[in-house]
Amino acid sequence: MDKALNEIGRLRNEMKVGFIELENQLQLNNDSLQKKIQETSQLTIEAMERFSKKVEVGFIAVEDALENDLSVIKKEIVDIKKRLDQGNL
């Protein structure tokens, strides 16, 4: 009976050590996963910032081009009106 109790005690201790090792490995994996998630989040944020800056530059370029086109069209209209006025039309 003592031998059986000793075996049970030994198995209990081995299981306890095994569970502690498993818990440590899970914690290490959890920490590693959290670090990877933080790194990925930071990279995503940085990519979004670069993207938004490029989009803003693109919108400004389009706005400038439209303003230039509008200015040219207004000048052409003024020139046409002048020619019509000069021709008494």
N, C-alpha and C positions, 0 to 999 in steps of 0.2 A: 504494500500500500504506500509506503514511504517513497518507493521508487517511482510509482505512478504520480504521486504528488510532486515529486521533484521534476519529473518530465513535464508535467503540466505547467509548473512554475517556469521552467526553462523555455518552453514554447511561448508562454505568455510574455516573457521578457524579449524573446526574439521577435514576436509579433509587435510588441511595443516599439522596439528599435526599428523594425521594418516600416511601421506607420509613421514614425518620426522622420525617417529617411524619405518616405513618400511625400510627407507634408513639406519637407524642405525642398524637394524637387519641384513640387507644384508651386510653392512660393517663388522659387527661382524662375520658373517658367512664367508665372504671373507677372513678376517684376520685369522680365525680359519683354513680355508681350506689351505691358504698359509703356515701356520705353519705346518700343517700335511704333506703337500707336501715336505717342507724342511726336516722334520724329516724322511720321507720315503726316500727321496733322499740320506740323510746322511747314513741311514741304508743300502741302496743299495750299496753305495760307499764302506762302510766298509766291506760288505759281498764280494764284488768283490775283494777288496784288500786281504782279507783272502783267497779267492779262488785262486787268482793269486799266492800267496805265496806257497800254497799247490801244485799247478801245477808245479811251479818252483822246489820245493823240489822233486816232482815225476820225473821230467825230469832229474834232477841231479842224482837221484838214478838209473834211467835206464841207463844213460850215464856211471856211475861208474860200474854198473853190466856188461855192454857191454865191457868196457875196461878190466875188470877182465877176462871175458870170452875170449877176444881176446888174452890176455897175456897167459892164460892157453893153448889156441890152439897153439900159437907160440912156447911155451915150448914143447908141444907134438910133433910138427913138427921138432924142433931141435933134440929131443930125437930119433925120427924115423930116421932122417938123420944120426945121430951118429951110430945107430945100423946097418943101411944099409952100412955105410962106414966101420964099423968094420967087417961086413960080406963080404966085398968086392963085394957088389951087386950094 
